[in-house]
Amino acid sequence: MKIVHNDRIVARNVMASRNLISNAVGLKFSRRLRKGEALILDVGEESKWKSAIDMLFVFISIDCVWLDNNKKIVDFRKRVGPFTPLIIPRKAARYVVELPSGCLGKINIGEHFRFS
């Protein structure tokens, strides 16, 4: 699977997480997320609390994008640091896309991501 934004491939090697346990683990204890890699957390429904993340025991910085059911960007954060305790999106989201820090480029709320 790959992630595309404005006809630009954001990630080619994408891992998907669709259950509570793997979503909770996410990138914990990971040493690296390489350029071109991403993790998509699918929380099953649009929710601010279910799509909230923490960076406890994550040893890398990441860029993070929250998407609604239609994969429209509802929030994003760049360069989220290790051990940040809680990050809650501004609006309810179904998908959380975690990417290597610095790879997002220019994005805006309201734009769309595509998974293919």
N, C-alpha and C positions, 0 to 999 in steps of 0.2 A: 504494500500500500504506500502511496505517497500523498503529501499534503501540498496543495497549490493555493497561492494567493495572488490575485491579479496577474494570472498567467506566468507567475514565477514559482518554480518548485522550491518550497521551503524545506522539505525533508523527503528523502527517498526511502529511508529505512525506518519504518514506523512500527512501533509496538502498540498494541491496543490492550486496554485493561477494562473489563466489563463487570467485575464483581467487587463486592464490598472489601474483601480481604486484599486482593491485588491492588485496588484503588488506594487503600490505606497504606500499603507498603510503598507504592509508587517508585520513587528513585532513592528511597532510604538505603543507606550503606553502599550506594553506587559511587564509584570513584570517578566516572567520566561519562558524559554524553557527547559523543563525537559529532562533528559537523555533518549535517545530512541525516542525523538521527532525531527521533522524536518519540514521545510517549503520549498517547491519547487516553484520557480517563473518561469513560462514558458512565455517568451517574444514573442514567435511566430516565430521568425527568428533569425539567428545568427547576432548579433550586439554588438559592444562595448558600445555604448551609451544607447541602450535600456536595456542592462543587467547591467549597472552601478547601484550601490545602494548607499544609504546614511543611516546613523545611527542616524539621528536627531530624537529625542523623542523616541529612543530605549534605555532602561535603563539597558540592559544586554550586556555582551560581547558574541560574536558568532564566530564560524568557518564558513567560506564561501567557496564554491567551484563553479566554473563556468564550464559548460559543453557545448560542441557543439551539433549539431543535432544528432550525433551518441553516445551521452553521454560520450564522451572522455573528460578528464580533460584538460582544456586549461589554467586554472589559479586557485589559491587558496590562501586564507589568513587565518591564525590562530589567534585567540584571537583579533578580531576586536573590539575595544572599543566603548562604548556608545558615541553618539553624534559626531562620525567621519563624517565630512561633505560630502565627495564624494569618492567612491571607484570604479575605472574604471578597468575592467579586462585587462590584457595584450593583449589578443586576443578576437575576436568576440565570443560571447557565446549565446546560446538559453536558457539554463536553469541556474538558480542560486539556489544552495542548501544552505540553512541556517540551521546550527546545533548548539547545545549547545557548548560553548567554551570548548576546551580541548578534544573533543570526536573524532576528525579526526584520530589521530594516524599517521602512516607513509603513505603518499601518494606521488605520483609523477605525474607531467604533462605527458600526453600521456596515462595514465591508464584509465580504464573505470569504471563508476558506472552503476548499473542495477536497474531499478525500476520494482517491481513486486507486 
